[in-house]
Amino acid sequence: METLDQLKQQRLTKLKRARELFSDPYQTEFKRDGPIGELLNPFEEGRSLKVVGRLAALRSQGKIGFGDLKDQSGKIQLFFSEEELKEKYASIAETLDLGDILGAEGTCFTTKRGEKTLRVARWVLLSKALRPLPEKWHGLKDRELRYRKRYLDLLSNPETKEIFEQRSRLVSGIRRFLDGKGFLEVETPMMQPIPGGAAGRPFKTHHNALGLDLYLRIAPELYLKRLLVGGFEKVYELNRNFRNEGLSTRHHPEFTMLEVYEAFGDCRSMMNLTEEIITALAQELRGGLKFEFSGKPIDLSRPWKRLSFAQEMERAYGIRPGDSVESWVKKLSDKKVEVKAPKGKKLSRSFVLNIIAELFEPVSTASPVFVVDYFSEFSPLAKSQPGRPELADRFELFIGGMELANAYTELNDPIEQRKRLEAYAEAAKEYSQTVDEDFLEALEYGMPPAGGLGIGIDRLAMLLTGQGSIRDVLLFPTLRPEGSSDG
């Protein structure tokens, strides 16, 4: 069997011959009449066409030959003959390989087998492929290689291309939905002087001209709320966020979020909006509200279930939000949950809170569930519930065992917000959290009551395309260096 280097050398020899015959085997002057799929619908016998695409098959039968030319929209069979092409017929074998990108001009006809075919009167080499396609070279089955060389994955695996076409339809569907509801799409800074709006370790960078340290945003929330202060009542952003944390099948250091803010809305209006968006997308992409994900039946029929975090914590562990840290630790220990402070640090309330949060994710629940009644300490930017200051007016949405959305009634009291941000900054020093004074100043001008919503687009794409790993819905996922473990 020929090695990859031998096959590449053969192609370099053909490239040299192509330069002798055509001078430029990477030309741009040939222009197509349109995508192949569109040109073939309807198919007209005798019609003259110019098409371009990648050569997917090539076979010779003496003085005639056939090839398949494919573009993103479809495929057409090419018919070559020595009678039609004269001396250029011989150059097909001398210069062409599978994977080359060609332009072809000719007339349409249908073969005896019913194959839509172009009788080629002229062909042009537009790009010589110097490496064989994966189908020729053992296929492309290795999952990590598919992530590293996504372009080959797209070429050799039609199902991969379909996943990303669906993801694109998902994003455009969100925009259509929100635009139709009167929301305005906006853009906010991706480099921020203060990382805020969520918990997470930021990526740090430096702006040379300003001599300023900046952070890639972990969330756009505080900027979007400034827009509510400024008079915009319904805004959204489809944004990239960055968190300098671990990799897993559901976590990636850069990810896409939808964030929506509506003045005079609240947690319940955001709950309704979440149901509307996701069911509309499921109808479009999955053809209905019932389907399977990771072997579990999903039913998105409304209304979705509600589950109280506070009630579940009290039922399972006897934990109440107002209890002391010592009480939490004892109750967890009684239930065989080990709580140890990080090495060299004291056991803080925020550390124990994180342990409590990790105890509860409804991973066994396939169909949607809104988890409500989170402790206010988990939610420094959310309003507390009326008459229940220990509980936030907030929900998280879980579907198929994944957290997909987070929303709450926004805190718009600047004095209370300052207290919470100062307490949070003290607890999250390791994440470079500091109080955003400009945001607090904006609140002092008056922010209307509002609801805010964040939906993880990558995880939603996983759900609606049936993929078990976040890397399967990212075109170019971040990977460890080749040769190292990438669990």
C-alpha positions, 0 to 999 in steps of 0.5 A, a space after each residue: 500500500 502506498 504511503 501518504 508521502 508517496 501519494 503526495 509526491 504523485 500529486 506534486 508530479 501532477 501539479 508540475 504537469 498542470 503548470 506546464 499545460 495550464 500555467 496556473 492550476 489555482 486560477 480564479 477567472 472561471 465563474 459558475 452559473 450558480 450552486 449545483 443543487 439550484 441549477 439541477 432543480 429543475 433539470 433541463 436537457 440541453 441547457 448550457 451550464 458552468 459549474 464548480 466543485 470538488 472532484 469526488 469520483 473519476 473513472 475512465 473507460 478508454 476514450 470516455 470518462 466520468 466524474 462526480 463534481 460536488 459543492 455544498 448544495 449537491 452533485 452532478 455527474 461529468 461526462 468527458 470524451 476525447 471527441 469533445 475535448 480533443 487533446 485536453 482529454 489526455 490531460 485529465 489523467 495527467 493532472 487530476 486527482 480526487 479532491 481537486 477543485 474544478 470548473 466545468 462547462 457544457 450541456 446537460 443530458 440524462 444517461 440511460 441510467 437516469 443520471 443527471 449529467 453534464 457533457 463537458 466541453 471545457 474544464 478548468 483546474 481551480 485548485 490542485 489538492 496535494 493531499 488525498 481526501 480522508 475517504 482515500 486515506 483510511 477515512 476519518 474516524 478518530 474523534 480527536 483527529 476530527 476535532 483537530 482537522 475539522 475541515 477534513 471531518 466536514 469533507 468526509 462526514 456529511 453528518 458533521 456538516 448537518 450538525 453545524 448547519 443545524 447549529 446555524 439555523 438554531 442561532 438564526 432562529 433565536 434572532 428571528 424569534 427575539 427580533 419578532 418580539 421587539 428585542 434589539 440585538 446589541 454588542 458589548 465589550 469582550 475585553 473588560 477592565 473588571 471581570 464581572 457578571 458571573 463567577 469564574 476565573 478570567 483570562 487576562 490580557 494587556 492593552 499596550 497602547 493604553 498600558 492597561 490590563 484587561 480581562 476577556 469577559 466572563 459575562 456581558 451582564 453588567 453592560 447589558 444592565 447599563 443599557 436598561 439604565 440608558 432607556 433600552 427596554 428589550 435587549 439581547 446579545 449572542 455573545 462569546 464568553 471566556 472562563 479560564 477553567 477545565 475542559 469536559 464534555 459540557 465545559 469549554 473555555 470559550 462558549 456562546 451565550 444568549 443573554 436577554 434583558 427586559 425592563 419591567 419583566 421578572 423571573 416569571 416572564 423570563 421563564 415563559 420566554 425560555 419555554 417559548 424560545 426552546 419549544 419553537 427551536 425544537 419544532 424547527 430543528 427536531 420537528 416536534 417536542 418529543 425526541 431522545 437525547 443520550 438515550 433518554 426520552 425528552 418531552 418539551 410539552 408546556 408547562 415545564 416542571 418546577 422544583 424547589 432547591 431550598 425544599 430539596 436541600 432541607 428534605 435531603 440534608 436538613 440544610 436551611 439558607 440562614 444556618 451557620 457554616 458550622 451547622 451546614 458542615 455538621 449536617 453534611 457530615 451526618 449525611 456522609 458528605 465530607 467537607 474539608 477546607 482547601 489546603 492552607 485556607 480556612 473553611 469559608 461560607 462561600 466554599 461550603 455554599 459551592 459544595 451545597 450547590 454541587 449536591 443538587 443537579 437533577 441529572 436524572 430528569 430528562 424532560 425540562 425542570 425549572 429549579 427555583 428557590 435558590 439561596 440568595 447567597 448564590 445570586 448576588 445580582 438577583 432580587 430576593 423573593 418578596 417576604 423571603 429575603 433568604 431566597 433569590 427570585 431566580 431559576 435554573 433550567 435543566 433538560 437531559 441532565 444539563 443546565 441550559 439556562 439561568 434567569 432572575 428578577 434583576 436586583 436594581 437597588 444600588 445600596 443593596 447591590 453594593 453590599 452584595 458585590 463587596 461581599 462577593 468580591 471578598 469571597 472571590 479574590 482568587 478570581 480577580 473579582 473587584 467591585 465595578 464602581 461604574 456599574 453601581 453608579 449607573 444603578 444610582 441613576 435608576 434601573 427599571 425593574 427587569 428580568 434577565 435570562 442566559 441560555 447556553 447556546 452550545 449545550 442547547 445545540 447539543 440537545 437539539 442535534 443529539 450530541 453528547 459532547 460540547 466539542 461535537 457542536 464547536 467547529 474548532 474546539 480547544 484541545 490539549 497539545 497533540 500527544 497529551 491526554 485530552 479526557 
